Amino acid sequence: MENFKEESLNVQHSKFDYEKEDAYLRAKKKLDKLIAFYWHLAVYVIINVFLIVLIGTQSDNGFWHFGTYATALFWGIGLLFHLMAVYGPGLMFGKKWEANKIKEYMDKERQEYQRFK
């Protein structure tokens, strides 16, 4: 049974190792969201092209009525929300926007202060 002795693990992990692993996990999560969005986009394009051609050729009105594009329109709204879920937090109100707004407010404060000085 000597072969199966438990060895004590005296491995020291630095804080940097955990931060590096945490950064990797966050990046992997973002990448997974991005891949899911691209798959959603690919399925959207393939199916909607098929539906538009099918409905447009089979309809008496041809391609120029709402029913032909209704699925693409409403699914497109859902796809837009998916895009916002992937890019949204940084797209509209990200760190850069926040820093610019803080700088803008500080500049206004400074101008007001200079005016009454």
TARAJO-V786929 format. One record per backbone hydrogen bond with DSSP energy under -1.0 kcal/mol. CO is the residue of the C=O (numbers start at 1). NH is the residue of the N-H. E is the energy in kcal/mol with one decimal. If there is no record, write none. Layout:
CO/NH/E + CO/NH/E
This chain:
1/4/-1.3 + 2/5/-1.3 + 14/18/-1.3 + 15/19/-2.4 + 16/20/-2.7 + 17/21/-2.3 + 18/22/-2.6 + 19/23/-2.5 + 20/24/-2.1 + 21/25/-2.5 + 22/26/-2.3 + 23/27/-2.4 + 24/28/-2.6 + 25/29/-2.1 + 26/30/-2.2 + 27/31/-2.4 + 28/32/-2.4 + 29/33/-2.0 + 30/34/-2.2 + 31/35/-2.6 + 32/36/-2.2 + 33/37/-2.1 + 34/38/-2.4 + 35/39/-2.3 + 36/40/-2.3 + 37/41/-2.7 + 38/42/-2.4 + 39/43/-2.5 + 40/44/-2.4 + 41/45/-2.5 + 42/46/-2.4 + 43/47/-2.5 + 44/48/-2.3 + 45/49/-2.3 + 46/50/-1.9 + 47/51/-2.8 + 48/52/-2.7 + 49/53/-2.3 + 50/54/-2.6 + 51/55/-3.2 + 52/56/-2.5 + 53/57/-2.2 + 54/58/-1.6 + 55/59/-1.4 + 65/68/-1.2 + 66/70/-1.2 + 69/73/-2.5 + 70/74/-2.6 + 71/75/-2.5 + 72/76/-1.9 + 73/77/-1.6 + 74/78/-1.7 + 75/79/-2.5 + 76/80/-2.3 + 77/81/-1.9 + 78/82/-2.0 + 79/83/-2.4 + 80/84/-2.3 + 81/85/-1.9 + 82/86/-1.7 + 83/87/-3.1 + 84/88/-1.8 + 87/91/-1.8 + 88/92/-1.7 + 94/98/-2.4 + 95/99/-2.7 + 96/100/-2.3 + 97/101/-2.3 + 98/102/-2.4 + 99/103/-2.3 + 100/104/-2.4 + 101/105/-2.6 + 102/106/-2.4 + 103/107/-2.5 + 104/108/-2.1 + 105/109/-2.3 + 106/110/-2.4 + 107/111/-2.3 + 108/112/-2.4 + 109/113/-2.6 + 110/114/-2.5 + 111/115/-2.0 + 112/116/-1.5
